[in-house]
Amino acid sequence: MLGGRLVLALVTTTILSLSGLFALPGQTKADAQPTTRVAQTSEESAQPVSRGTDDIDDLALNLNNPGSIVERLEEDAEKKDYLFQFPGVTAALKPWYDFKADMAGTYGLNFGISFSTLYQKASDTFGPEDDAAGFDFDVSGTWTFLGRETSSPTMLGFNFFRRNTLGTELPPQTLFTQYGSLYSGAAPYGENDPVIGEFWLQKKFDNAFGFRVGQIFPITAYDFFPFKNFRTDFVDFNHVTNATIPLPGNGLGAFVVYRPQPNILLRLGAHDANADVEKSGFNTYDGELFTIFEVGFDTGLTPRVPGRPPGGHIHLSLWHQDDRKDAGIDGGRGIGLSAVQRFGRFTPFVRYGYTDAEVSGPTSVKHMANAGLVVDEIFGQMNDRIGVGVTWSDPIDRTLDDQTTVDAYYRVQVTPEIQMGPTLELIFDPARNPDEDRIAIWGFRTRIAL
């Protein structure tokens, strides 16, 4: 715990010492879509760039991982290649998109609304329920209120969401308890009253250093993986996060980022280990911390769009969690590794995680190995995607058998605003259901983004 408090003190002291430095700023189908492109800031640029190793300013410092508020807003704002548009919708939505563009250009305020649903049905269960449906309603935004046209912008990020079931007894998040998997097959689709999920302040300094502090969602800050957005990509727990890293929920935290070279990123963070999104962070924080240090390396094999995730990346995470005494959870530590590289339409990936903890520790998985492939532009549709990932998990509880999970999805951009497609999970030797050799969980997901 002492080590964790020292890290928090380091992060907090650095942020406070720098806070005084804030300074004032000096016709295809896709073409028919209303443009929602946000005003360019240091988070983004329209074109890929090649970088010299000595020119950090060529590539804006990116503090955001896939699935984060900024990344989701960027993706939703891009023009889409879609199947069709309902008559009259483009004209009806034009005032909305014009309003968003005006707010972005005039005030630096970017925001979006999305509604996602997921239905899942298991082929076999030992519990009374074999299906689950849920929704995620999300309002997210950022306000770059200082330095919008500089390399040292200051941004406020916010997120509000509501999640619940859709006509079933269970949400998809807990359906795994009915068929005995080691972890959830749809981790984020749970039950939450309307809550403020994120509310943070972010500052960059000359594209080399930055920090974020406030209410943060650590899953979207650490353990880089370009397909962890559960609304559009993989849905099972181990792809949305890393099952060996007990990243806390939405709560108080801070991190600092430093980029010594254009292709190297260092990140140090500390977070409330007892974070609960439905409680104030000051009501849950009692000095018990989750701390993490990361090193990221951009392979540089493909040109990168500034402010967006790299096409090739190698990532190392080292973490520690204090004992959570009131929760009865012992501490632990571990390591996470990942490598991903895009080759045209194809993006293979490999990931690994290890936890040094006991059965009473912060995670149920000791070793995790994951590999997969994502293919874009299916049937010529630029935004359509197929993803398949295979995960082997070794439980910390030695009385349980190893489990292998296949998670797959197909995403179709139906209209400029609507995505949908099937999902499929195959659980081989479910760890908590030794009577079954294989269980299939098929599903269907939809998303509307405005």
PERAVEN-V176443 format. One record per residue. N is the residue number from 0. RES is the residue in three letters. SS is DSSP state (@ for helix, = for strand, . for the rest). PSI is psi in whole degrees, 0 to 359 (* if undefined). Layout:
N & RES & SS & PSI
N & RES & SS & PSI
This chain:
0 & MET & . & 323
1 & LEU & @ & 317
2 & GLY & @ & 319
3 & GLY & @ & 319
4 & ARG & @ & 326
5 & LEU & @ & 320
6 & VAL & @ & 315
7 & LEU & @ & 319
8 & ALA & @ & 318
9 & LEU & @ & 312
10 & VAL & @ & 312
11 & THR & @ & 316
12 & THR & @ & 318
13 & THR & @ & 315
14 & ILE & @ & 314
15 & LEU & @ & 322
16 & SER & @ & 333
17 & LEU & @ & 346
18 & SER & @ & 332
19 & GLY & . & 354
20 & LEU & . & 359
21 & PHE & . & 134
22 & ALA & . & 149
23 & LEU & . & 155
24 & PRO & . & 106
25 & GLY & . & *
26 & GLN & . & 103
27 & THR & . & 177
28 & LYS & @ & 321
29 & ALA & @ & 325
30 & ASP & @ & 338
31 & ALA & @ & 347
32 & GLN & . & 142
33 & PRO & . & 128
34 & THR & . & 133
35 & THR & . & 22
36 & ARG & . & 127
37 & VAL & . & 161
38 & ALA & . & 137
39 & GLN & . & 135
40 & THR & . & 189
41 & SER & . & 354
42 & GLU & . & 340
43 & GLU & . & 167
44 & SER & . & 155
45 & ALA & . & 337
46 & GLN & . & 145
47 & PRO & = & 152
48 & VAL & = & 151
49 & SER & . & 144
50 & ARG & . & 139
51 & GLY & . & 149
52 & THR & . & 347
53 & ASP & . & 1
54 & ASP & . & 88
55 & ILE & @ & 326
56 & ASP & @ & 344
57 & ASP & @ & 335
58 & LEU & . & 115
59 & ALA & . & 141
60 & LEU & . & 124
61 & ASN & . & 115
62 & LEU & . & 6
63 & ASN & . & 135
64 & ASN & . & 162
65 & PRO & . & 140
66 & GLY & . & 348
67 & SER & . & 168
68 & ILE & @ & 309
69 & VAL & @ & 315
70 & GLU & @ & 319
71 & ARG & @ & 319
72 & LEU & @ & 319
73 & GLU & @ & 311
74 & GLU & @ & 318
75 & ASP & @ & 333
76 & ALA & @ & 343
77 & GLU & . & 150
78 & LYS & . & 145
79 & LYS & . & 150
80 & ASP & . & 114
81 & TYR & . & 170
82 & LEU & . & 312
83 & PHE & . & 172
84 & GLN & . & 139
85 & PHE & . & 140
86 & PRO & . & 133
87 & GLY & . & 346
88 & VAL & @ & 317
89 & THR & @ & 313
90 & ALA & @ & 322
91 & ALA & @ & 326
92 & LEU & @ & 350
93 & LYS & @ & 316
94 & PRO & @ & 324
95 & TRP & @ & 312
96 & TYR & @ & 325
97 & ASP & @ & 320
98 & PHE & @ & 315
99 & LYS & @ & 316
100 & ALA & @ & 322
101 & ASP & @ & 318
102 & MET & @ & 323
103 & ALA & @ & 314
104 & GLY & @ & 324
105 & THR & @ & 318
106 & TYR & @ & 353
107 & GLY & . & 21
108 & LEU & = & 116
109 & ASN & = & 137
110 & PHE & = & 163
111 & GLY & = & 160
112 & ILE & = & 136
113 & SER & = & 153
114 & PHE & = & 116
115 & SER & = & 145
116 & THR & = & 153
117 & LEU & = & 130
118 & TYR & = & 137
119 & GLN & = & 145
120 & LYS & = & 130
121 & ALA & = & 144
122 & SER & . & 333
123 & ASP & . & 139
124 & THR & . & 156
125 & PHE & . & 351
126 & GLY & . & 176
127 & PRO & . & 344
128 & GLU & . & 140
129 & ASP & . & 4
130 & ASP & = & 164
131 & ALA & = & 146
132 & ALA & = & 143
133 & GLY & = & 169
134 & PHE & = & 159
135 & ASP & = & 114
136 & PHE & = & 126
137 & ASP & = & 133
138 & VAL & = & 118
139 & SER & = & 154
140 & GLY & = & 167
141 & THR & = & 148
142 & TRP & = & 108
143 & THR & = & 95
144 & PHE & = & 351
145 & LEU & = & 141
146 & GLY & . & 35
147 & ARG & . & 326
148 & GLU & . & 21
149 & THR & . & 176
150 & SER & . & 6
151 & SER & . & 61
152 & PRO & . & 158
153 & THR & = & 129
154 & MET & = & 144
155 & LEU & = & 129
156 & GLY & = & 143
157 & PHE & = & 152
158 & ASN & = & 134
159 & PHE & = & 136
160 & PHE & = & 162
161 & ARG & = & 130
162 & ARG & = & 142
163 & ASN & = & 177
164 & THR & = & 163
165 & LEU & . & 79
166 & GLY & . & 9
167 & THR & . & 164
168 & GLU & . & 325
169 & LEU & . & 150
170 & PRO & . & 158
171 & PRO & @ & 330
172 & GLN & @ & 325
173 & THR & @ & 7
174 & LEU & @ & 332
175 & PHE & @ & 337
176 & THR & @ & 345
177 & GLN & @ & 343
178 & TYR & . & 1
179 & GLY & . & 25
180 & SER & . & 160
181 & LEU & . & 333
182 & TYR & . & 173
183 & SER & . & 144
184 & GLY & . & 1
185 & ALA & . & 62
186 & ALA & . & 314
187 & PRO & . & 341
188 & TYR & . & 77
189 & GLY & . & 215
190 & GLU & . & 115
191 & ASN & = & 132
192 & ASP & = & 165
193 & PRO & = & 123
194 & VAL & = & 159
195 & ILE & = & 109
196 & GLY & = & 321
197 & GLU & = & 145
198 & PHE & = & 99
199 & TRP & = & 161
200 & LEU & = & 135
201 & GLN & = & 139
202 & LYS & = & 137
203 & LYS & = & 155
204 & PHE & = & 105
205 & ASP & . & 37
206 & ASN & . & 15
207 & ALA & . & 334
208 & PHE & = & 148
209 & GLY & = & 167
210 & PHE & = & 162
211 & ARG & = & 139
212 & VAL & = & 143
213 & GLY & = & 211
214 & GLN & = & 115
215 & ILE & = & 150
216 & PHE & . & 98
217 & PRO & @ & 331
218 & ILE & @ & 328
219 & THR & @ & 7
220 & ALA & . & 334
221 & TYR & . & 175
222 & ASP & . & 66
223 & PHE & . & 128
224 & PHE & . & 119
225 & PRO & . & 355
226 & PHE & . & 34
227 & LYS & . & 7
228 & ASN & . & 104
229 & PHE & . & 344
230 & ARG & . & 337
231 & THR & . & 344
232 & ASP & . & 223
233 & PHE & . & 154
234 & VAL & . & 340
235 & ASP & . & 158
236 & PHE & @ & 319
237 & ASN & @ & 340
238 & HIS & @ & 326
239 & VAL & @ & 326
240 & THR & . & 203
241 & ASN & . & 119
242 & ALA & . & 344
243 & THR & . & 355
244 & ILE & . & 113
245 & PRO & . & 61
246 & LEU & . & 130
247 & PRO & . & 168
248 & GLY & . & 188
249 & ASN & . & 126
250 & GLY & = & 188
251 & LEU & = & 138
252 & GLY & = & 175
253 & ALA & = & 151
254 & PHE & = & 155
255 & VAL & = & 147
256 & VAL & = & 137
257 & TYR & = & 136
258 & ARG & = & 96
259 & PRO & = & 332
260 & GLN & = & 157
261 & PRO & . & 333
262 & ASN & . & 11
263 & ILE & = & 133
264 & LEU & = & 131
265 & LEU & = & 136
266 & ARG & = & 133
267 & LEU & = & 126
268 & GLY & = & 156
269 & ALA & = & 136
270 & HIS & = & 156
271 & ASP & = & 115
272 & ALA & . & 340
273 & ASN & . & 20
274 & ALA & . & 137
275 & ASP & . & 116
276 & VAL & . & 336
277 & GLU & . & 7
278 & LYS & . & 153
279 & SER & . & 140
280 & GLY & @ & 327
281 & PHE & @ & 345
282 & ASN & @ & 342
283 & THR & @ & 339
284 & TYR & . & 123
285 & ASP & . & 28
286 & GLY & . & 357
287 & GLU & . & 120
288 & LEU & = & 151
289 & PHE & = & 124
290 & THR & = & 150
291 & ILE & = & 143
292 & PHE & = & 135
293 & GLU & = & 149
294 & VAL & = & 126
295 & GLY & = & 140
296 & PHE & = & 120
297 & ASP & = & 119
298 & THR & . & 333
299 & GLY & . & 13
300 & LEU & . & 340
301 & THR & . & 148
302 & PRO & . & 148
303 & ARG & = & 138
304 & VAL & = & 122
305 & PRO & . & 136
306 & GLY & . & 355
307 & ARG & . & 161
308 & PRO & . & 148
309 & PRO & . & 156
310 & GLY & . & 338
311 & GLY & = & 134
312 & HIS & = & 139
313 & ILE & = & 133
314 & HIS & = & 136
315 & LEU & = & 131
316 & SER & = & 132
317 & LEU & = & 126
318 & TRP & = & 160
319 & HIS & = & 140
320 & GLN & = & 133
321 & ASP & . & 164
322 & ASP & . & 137
323 & ARG & = & 90
324 & LYS & . & 312
325 & ASP & . & 328
326 & ALA & . & 349
327 & GLY & . & 30
328 & ILE & = & 122
329 & ASP & . & 161
330 & GLY & . & 178
331 & GLY & = & 176
332 & ARG & = & 165
333 & GLY & = & 188
334 & ILE & = & 146
335 & GLY & = & 140
336 & LEU & = & 144
337 & SER & = & 152
338 & ALA & = & 132
339 & VAL & = & 142
340 & GLN & = & 126
341 & ARG & = & 135
342 & PHE & = & 92
343 & GLY & . & 240
344 & ARG & . & 351
345 & PHE & = & 134
346 & THR & = & 97
347 & PRO & = & 156
348 & PHE & = & 152
349 & VAL & = & 144
350 & ARG & = & 153
351 & TYR & = & 150
352 & GLY & = & 147
353 & TYR & = & 137
354 & THR & = & 130
355 & ASP & = & 92
356 & ALA & . & 167
357 & GLU & . & 177
358 & VAL & . & 327
359 & SER & . & 13
360 & GLY & . & 193
361 & PRO & . & 352
362 & THR & . & 155
363 & SER & . & 357
364 & VAL & = & 128
365 & LYS & = & 310
366 & HIS & = & 142
367 & MET & = & 130
368 & ALA & = & 132
369 & ASN & = & 136
370 & ALA & = & 152
371 & GLY & = & 185
372 & LEU & = & 135
373 & VAL & = & 133
374 & VAL & = & 126
375 & ASP & = & 171
376 & GLU & . & 49
377 & ILE & @ & 132
378 & PHE & @ & 33
379 & GLY & @ & 358
380 & GLN & . & 116
381 & MET & . & 321
382 & ASN & . & 358
383 & ASP & . & 149
384 & ARG & = & 144
385 & ILE & = & 134
386 & GLY & = & 139
387 & VAL & = & 128
388 & GLY & = & 140
389 & VAL & = & 129
390 & THR & = & 129
391 & TRP & = & 129
392 & SER & = & 132
393 & ASP & = & 110
394 & PRO & = & 148
395 & ILE & . & 323
396 & ASP & . & 110
397 & ARG & . & 352
398 & THR & . & 351
399 & LEU & . & 148
400 & ASP & . & 160
401 & ASP & . & 153
402 & GLN & = & 141
403 & THR & = & 132
404 & THR & = & 134
405 & VAL & = & 127
406 & ASP & = & 126
407 & ALA & = & 152
408 & TYR & = & 157
409 & TYR & = & 124
410 & ARG & = & 127
411 & VAL & = & 130
412 & GLN & = & 99
413 & VAL & . & 308
414 & THR & . & 176
415 & PRO & . & 334
416 & GLU & . & 344
417 & ILE & = & 128
418 & GLN & = & 149
419 & MET & = & 166
420 & GLY & = & 165
421 & PRO & = & 157
422 & THR & = & 154
423 & LEU & = & 132
424 & GLU & = & 136
425 & LEU & = & 122
426 & ILE & = & 115
427 & PHE & = & 127
428 & ASP & . & 61
429 & PRO & . & 128
430 & ALA & . & 326
431 & ARG & . & 21
432 & ASN & . & 72
433 & PRO & . & 346
434 & ASP & . & 347
435 & GLU & . & 137
436 & ASP & . & 330
437 & ARG & = & 138
438 & ILE & = & 136
439 & ALA & = & 136
440 & ILE & = & 106
441 & TRP & = & 154
442 & GLY & = & 178
443 & PHE & = & 134
444 & ARG & = & 143
445 & THR & = & 155
446 & ARG & = & 134
447 & ILE & = & 126
448 & ALA & = & 129
449 & LEU & . & *
